[in-house]
Amino acid sequence: MIYKIGARWRASGLKCGANTLSWVLRDCCDNERVVDFTVTVYDNTAPIAVAKQDIVISLTPGYDAAGVVDAQAKLFVNSVDNGSYDNCSPVRLEIRRPARPKLW
């Protein structure tokens, strides 16, 4: 949608990347000319991660591959996300385990 605010024009709803817009010029005799132009939208702003605080999860007993007793827990994205967002596209949420978990 393109609209005018004061002396300036604004466009909303444009996708990231190249967008073709048309400028329609019409005089008092209804002569018309259409001029196409490209507006390129760059997303230079990183997504905003918003996480819940003080998450508590329970450990359940289990065994590792060698049969040694260890504890396990499950943590899901919707248990952590608290409204993460991006101005230009959907946000992909994932929870990953570090390559080498810290051992206490």
C-alpha positions in Angstrom: 0.0 0.0 0.0 1.3 3.4 -0.9 0.0 6.6 0.8 0.9 10.2 1.3 1.7 11.7 4.7 2.2 15.5 4.5 4.7 16.1 1.6 6.1 12.5 1.8 5.0 9.2 0.3 5.2 5.9 2.2 5.0 2.3 1.1 4.0 -0.5 3.4 3.8 -4.2 3.0 6.8 -4.5 0.7 8.7 -7.8 0.8 12.5 -8.1 1.2 14.3 -7.8 -2.1 13.2 -6.1 -5.3 9.7 -4.7 -5.6 8.3 -3.2 -8.8 5.9 -0.2 -8.2 4.0 1.8 -10.8 3.6 5.6 -10.7 0.5 6.7 -12.6 0.6 10.3 -14.0 -2.6 11.8 -15.2 -3.3 15.4 -16.4 -6.6 17.3 -16.5 -7.4 16.0 -20.0 -7.2 12.4 -18.7 -3.9 11.7 -20.6 -2.1 9.1 -18.6 1.4 7.7 -18.4 2.6 4.8 -16.3 6.1 4.7 -15.0 7.4 1.5 -13.4 10.3 1.7 -10.9 12.0 -0.7 -8.5 12.3 -0.3 -4.8 14.7 -2.7 -3.1 14.2 -3.5 0.5 17.2 -4.7 2.5 16.9 -6.3 5.9 19.9 -5.1 7.8 18.4 -5.6 11.2 18.9 -8.9 13.1 15.9 -10.6 14.6 15.0 -9.8 18.2 15.2 -12.9 20.5 12.9 -12.6 23.5 13.2 -15.5 26.0 11.2 -16.3 29.2 13.2 -16.0 32.4 13.8 -18.4 35.2 12.7 -21.6 33.4 12.5 -24.7 35.6 12.6 -28.2 34.1 12.6 -31.6 35.8 15.1 -34.2 35.3 14.1 -37.9 34.8 16.5 -40.8 35.4 18.0 -42.4 32.4 21.1 -44.2 31.1 23.7 -43.2 28.5 25.0 -45.4 25.7 27.5 -47.1 28.1 24.8 -48.0 30.6 25.9 -45.3 33.1 23.0 -43.6 35.0 22.4 -40.0 33.9 19.6 -37.6 34.0 17.5 -36.4 31.0 15.2 -33.4 30.4 13.1 -32.2 27.5 12.9 -28.5 26.6 10.7 -27.2 23.8 10.8 -23.9 21.9 7.4 -22.7 23.1 8.6 -23.1 26.7 11.4 -20.6 26.0 10.1 -18.1 23.4 8.4 -15.1 24.7 7.6 -13.2 21.5 10.7 -13.2 19.4 10.3 -11.3 16.1 11.8 -9.9 12.9 10.6 -6.8 11.0 10.9 -8.4 7.6 10.3 -12.1 7.7 9.1 -15.0 10.0 11.5 -16.0 12.7 12.9 -19.6 12.8 13.1 -20.8 16.4 15.3 -23.7 17.4 16.9 -25.1 20.6 20.3 -26.7 20.1 22.5 -28.5 22.5 26.1 -27.2 22.5 28.7 -29.3 20.7 30.4 -30.0 23.9 28.1 -29.6 26.9 29.7 -28.2 30.1 30.4 -30.7 32.8 30.3 -29.4 36.3 
